[in-house]
């Protein structure tokens, strides 16, 4: 089953990590051939995640920062679909707190190895 790669093109502009092809190559290097779900300008991240789930993705990888990860995670709550993270945002607090390496190649290896950690979710102001 495919692994979806949700790419937020506006994440981490100073890091240059939002290039979908570059991110796919990082995942390819660890044996993952992702189904890239790039977003059209103004399209919500949630729409890309829903497309990926409708396509039967077995996992979803969020390439972005904390906002991207949060938006992807919100769509996965209540499913059994695992979330992978490629930290290409500005601060990447979630990735650091979850022990995900900051280097993309190392983060991709964590995903390929299937390492998982359960995290708590909550709701604030309807989100």
Backbone as CSV, one residue per row, in Angstrom:
resi,resn,N_x,N_y,N_z,CA_x,CA_y,CA_z,C_x,C_y,C_z
1,UNK,0.842,-1.180,0.000,0.000,0.000,0.000,0.887,1.243,0.000
2,UNK,0.430,2.298,-0.639,1.274,3.488,-0.771,1.460,4.264,0.527
3,UNK,2.589,4.921,0.590,2.877,5.869,1.667,2.720,7.255,1.062
4,UNK,1.842,8.060,1.641,1.617,9.406,1.119,2.627,10.366,1.721
5,UNK,3.080,11.289,0.912,3.961,12.358,1.350,3.202,13.667,1.174
6,UNK,2.832,14.283,2.296,2.124,15.560,2.269,3.169,16.653,2.372
7,UNK,3.296,17.456,1.343,4.321,18.489,1.279,3.669,19.853,1.405
8,UNK,4.092,20.599,2.416,3.635,21.971,2.568,4.675,22.871,1.922
9,UNK,4.364,23.429,0.753,5.367,24.218,0.034,5.770,25.509,0.735
10,UNK,5.034,25.907,1.754,5.399,27.150,2.442,6.111,26.898,3.765
11,UNK,6.468,25.665,4.051,7.190,25.365,5.290,8.672,25.637,5.138
12,UNK,9.226,26.204,6.180,10.673,26.373,6.262,11.320,26.985,5.046
13,UNK,10.874,28.172,4.609,11.440,28.740,3.382,12.950,28.943,3.448
14,UNK,13.482,29.136,4.622,14.921,29.331,4.744,15.696,28.022,4.643
15,UNK,14.993,26.897,4.820,15.671,25.606,4.811,15.638,24.955,3.440
16,UNK,14.757,25.419,2.552,14.679,24.845,1.210,14.222,23.409,1.203
17,UNK,13.548,22.972,2.239,13.166,21.576,2.332,11.802,21.252,1.795
18,UNK,11.133,22.208,1.162,9.775,21.938,0.737,9.672,21.503,-0.720
19,UNK,10.761,21.154,-1.343,10.747,20.666,-2.711,10.284,19.208,-2.708
20,UNK,9.104,18.923,-3.283,8.558,17.558,-3.226,9.489,16.498,-3.814
21,UNK,10.137,16.820,-4.931,11.028,15.833,-5.554,12.236,15.537,-4.676
22,UNK,12.782,16.578,-4.047,13.925,16.389,-3.149,13.514,15.521,-1.956
23,UNK,12.338,15.801,-1.396,11.862,15.025,-0.250,11.579,13.585,-0.645
24,UNK,11.026,13.381,-1.826,10.781,12.016,-2.307,12.095,11.257,-2.465
25,UNK,13.141,11.937,-2.943,14.452,11.279,-3.083,14.997,10.847,-1.722
26,UNK,14.782,11.677,-0.708,15.231,11.310,0.645,14.517,10.032,1.080
27,UNK,13.215,9.951,0.841,12.475,8.733,1.212,12.878,7.560,0.320
28,UNK,13.107,7.809,-0.967,13.562,6.743,-1.871,14.859,6.120,-1.374
29,UNK,15.731,6.946,-0.788,17.038,6.457,-0.343,16.927,5.429,0.781
30,UNK,15.757,5.368,1.443,15.556,4.391,2.510,14.496,3.351,2.113
31,UNK,14.207,3.283,0.805,13.311,2.247,0.312,11.829,2.584,0.295
32,UNK,11.487,3.857,0.471,10.087,4.274,0.434,9.851,5.047,-0.856
33,UNK,8.861,4.607,-1.635,8.492,5.297,-2.863,7.167,6.004,-2.599
34,UNK,7.202,7.273,-2.177,5.985,7.933,-1.723,5.073,8.403,-2.850
35,UNK,3.804,8.477,-2.509,2.799,9.096,-3.361,2.742,10.561,-2.924
36,UNK,3.307,11.450,-3.728,3.413,12.867,-3.348,2.047,13.535,-3.463
37,UNK,1.643,14.162,-2.373,0.388,14.918,-2.335,0.731,16.388,-2.105
38,UNK,1.111,17.071,-3.173,1.392,18.507,-3.068,0.074,19.257,-3.059
39,UNK,0.086,20.405,-2.452,-1.131,21.205,-2.352,-1.104,22.348,-3.346
40,UNK,-2.258,22.604,-3.929,-2.410,23.772,-4.790,-2.377,25.011,-3.899
41,UNK,-2.020,26.159,-4.447,-2.031,27.382,-3.638,-3.404,27.590,-2.980
42,UNK,-3.375,27.788,-1.689,-4.601,28.024,-0.945,-5.366,26.776,-0.539
43,UNK,-4.931,25.603,-1.013,-5.623,24.368,-0.658,-5.270,23.980,0.770
44,UNK,-6.264,23.598,1.578,-5.953,23.192,2.949,-5.194,21.859,2.982
45,UNK,-4.321,21.740,3.959,-3.569,20.503,4.149,-4.521,19.327,4.322
46,UNK,-5.628,19.559,5.018,-6.596,18.490,5.269,-7.086,17.855,3.977
47,UNK,-7.252,18.641,2.919,-7.728,18.098,1.645,-6.712,17.112,1.064
48,UNK,-5.426,17.437,1.176,-4.387,16.535,0.674,-4.361,15.239,1.478
49,UNK,-4.552,15.341,2.782,-4.577,14.138,3.625,-5.787,13.278,3.265
50,UNK,-6.933,13.892,3.080,-8.131,13.125,2.711,-7.944,12.426,1.367
51,UNK,-7.281,13.090,0.408,-6.979,12.443,-0.878,-6.111,11.211,-0.664
52,UNK,-5.100,11.370,0.186,-4.188,10.252,0.453,-4.925,9.083,1.096
53,UNK,-5.792,9.379,2.044,-6.541,8.309,2.705,-7.493,7.643,1.729
54,UNK,-8.128,8.419,0.866,-9.039,7.858,-0.130,-8.296,6.956,-1.116
55,UNK,-7.018,7.248,-1.343,-6.198,6.437,-2.245,-5.686,5.169,-1.575
56,UNK,-5.971,5.004,-0.282,-5.571,3.788,0.420,-4.191,3.817,1.019
57,UNK,-3.680,4.981,1.335,-2.335,5.073,1.916,-2.243,4.299,3.224
58,UNK,-1.130,3.604,3.387,-0.909,2.821,4.607,-0.226,3.642,5.687
59,UNK,0.340,4.791,5.300,0.988,5.719,6.225,1.009,7.077,5.554
60,UNK,1.114,8.119,6.369,1.181,9.479,5.840,2.398,10.159,6.449
61,UNK,3.232,10.733,5.595,4.416,11.454,6.031,4.150,12.945,5.830
62,UNK,4.277,13.711,6.897,4.108,15.159,6.841,5.466,15.804,6.673
63,UNK,5.642,16.563,5.596,6.881,17.300,5.360,6.572,18.768,5.575
64,UNK,6.976,19.272,6.726,6.702,20.654,7.068,7.082,20.895,8.503
65,UNK,6.495,21.916,9.072,6.761,22.257,10.457,5.614,21.847,11.357
66,UNK,5.551,22.499,12.503,4.557,22.134,13.506,3.126,22.318,13.012
67,UNK,2.866,23.355,12.245,1.520,23.567,11.717,1.112,22.475,10.750
68,UNK,2.036,22.090,9.895,1.768,21.016,8.936,1.531,19.703,9.662
69,UNK,2.405,19.389,10.596,2.265,18.138,11.350,0.931,18.124,12.086
70,UNK,0.566,19.246,12.712,-0.694,19.319,13.437,-1.897,19.141,12.527
71,UNK,-1.854,19.739,11.347,-2.968,19.623,10.405,-3.108,18.197,9.889
72,UNK,-1.989,17.550,9.594,-2.029,16.159,9.135,-2.513,15.260,10.263
73,UNK,-1.967,15.456,11.442,-2.359,14.629,12.597,-3.845,14.750,12.885
74,UNK,-4.389,15.951,12.748,-5.817,16.153,13.016,-6.683,15.290,12.111
75,UNK,-6.226,15.069,10.881,-6.990,14.228,9.950,-6.804,12.743,10.237
76,UNK,-5.731,12.393,10.922,-5.453,10.977,11.196,-6.003,10.507,12.540
77,UNK,-6.417,11.445,13.393,-6.965,11.066,14.699,-8.144,10.122,14.494
78,UNK,-8.132,9.035,15.245,-9.206,8.056,15.158,-9.004,7.006,14.087
79,UNK,-7.896,7.087,13.343,-7.569,6.059,12.350,-6.398,5.244,12.883
80,UNK,-6.069,4.196,12.178,-4.891,3.402,12.542,-3.703,3.736,11.635
81,UNK,-3.817,4.809,10.869,-2.764,5.197,9.921,-1.636,5.906,10.675
82,UNK,-0.404,5.402,10.569,0.715,6.070,11.247,1.134,7.348,10.527
83,UNK,1.663,8.267,11.312,2.154,9.552,10.824,3.671,9.567,10.914
84,UNK,4.312,9.835,9.791,5.756,10.054,9.767,6.019,11.540,9.628
85,UNK,7.180,11.990,10.058,7.500,13.418,10.011,8.877,13.638,9.394
86,UNK,8.896,14.483,8.360,10.156,15.013,7.837,10.194,16.470,8.272
87,UNK,11.050,16.807,9.232,11.041,18.150,9.815,11.705,19.189,8.914
88,UNK,10.878,19.884,8.135,11.403,20.926,7.252,10.786,22.287,7.570
89,UNK,10.235,22.423,8.748,9.650,23.689,9.164,10.692,24.602,9.774
90,UNK,10.215,25.663,10.349,11.119,26.642,10.944,11.614,26.200,12.313
91,UNK,10.719,25.746,13.178,11.109,25.384,14.548,11.063,23.884,14.825
92,UNK,10.097,23.182,14.286,9.998,21.722,14.429,9.948,21.252,15.880
93,UNK,9.158,21.934,16.687,9.034,21.552,18.099,8.509,20.123,18.253
94,UNK,7.471,19.769,17.497,6.903,18.427,17.627,7.957,17.367,17.328
95,UNK,8.659,17.536,16.222,9.668,16.541,15.837,10.726,16.390,16.926
96,UNK,11.199,17.496,17.450,12.223,17.418,18.507,11.666,16.732,19.744
97,UNK,10.453,17.120,20.159,9.851,16.521,21.353,9.607,15.026,21.174
98,UNK,9.321,14.611,19.935,9.058,13.196,19.654,10.350,12.409,19.413
99,UNK,11.498,13.085,19.456,12.779,12.399,19.259,13.099,12.116,17.804
100,UNK,12.457,12.839,16.893,12.723,12.658,15.468,13.962,13.467,15.109
101,UNK,14.933,12.836,14.469,16.173,13.546,14.132,15.908,14.740,13.225
102,UNK,16.728,15.775,13.353,16.589,16.976,12.551,17.085,16.832,11.123
103,UNK,18.029,15.930,10.890,18.531,15.708,9.534,17.526,14.852,8.779
104,UNK,17.214,15.263,7.551,16.181,14.576,6.782,16.495,13.104,6.553
105,UNK,17.732,12.785,6.231,18.090,11.388,5.980,17.852,10.536,7.228
106,UNK,18.179,11.084,8.394,17.986,10.347,9.645,16.497,10.212,9.972
107,UNK,15.730,11.259,9.730,14.282,11.191,9.962,13.647,10.177,9.028
108,UNK,14.115,10.112,7.786,13.586,9.136,6.827,13.882,7.714,7.282
109,UNK,15.045,7.495,7.861,15.377,6.153,8.367,14.436,5.743,9.497
110,UNK,14.077,6.697,10.358,13.127,6.410,11.440,11.802,5.942,10.843
111,UNK,11.361,6.612,9.791,10.109,6.236,9.129,10.236,4.853,8.514
112,UNK,11.325,4.620,7.775,11.520,3.331,7.098,11.609,2.169,8.082
113,UNK,12.172,2.419,9.247,12.286,1.372,10.260,10.966,1.108,10.970
114,UNK,9.986,1.970,10.732,8.669,1.779,11.339,8.627,2.078,12.822
115,UNK,9.549,2.901,13.291,9.538,3.267,14.717,8.322,4.132,15.005
116,UNK,7.578,3.769,16.020,6.388,4.552,16.369,6.412,4.941,17.839
117,UNK,5.714,6.017,18.109,5.532,6.522,19.460,4.103,7.020,19.551
118,UNK,3.410,6.627,20.584,2.057,7.141,20.781,2.154,8.540,21.365
119,UNK,1.275,9.419,20.891,1.232,10.786,21.406,-0.198,11.108,21.820
120,UNK,-0.321,11.989,22.787,-1.623,12.442,23.222,-2.156,13.477,22.249
121,UNK,-3.462,13.514,22.094,-4.099,14.548,21.296,-5.135,15.245,22.167
122,UNK,-5.444,16.444,21.815,-6.445,17.213,22.555,-7.167,18.133,21.603
123,UNK,-8.141,18.823,22.138,-8.907,19.769,21.335,-8.915,21.119,22.037
124,UNK,-8.621,22.163,21.269,-8.635,23.525,21.788,-9.377,24.389,20.774
125,UNK,-10.371,25.109,21.245,-11.146,26.004,20.377,-11.665,25.303,19.127
126,UNK,-12.143,24.086,19.286,-12.707,23.340,18.177,-11.710,22.716,17.232
127,UNK,-10.431,22.806,17.572,-9.405,22.197,16.726,-8.680,21.128,17.507
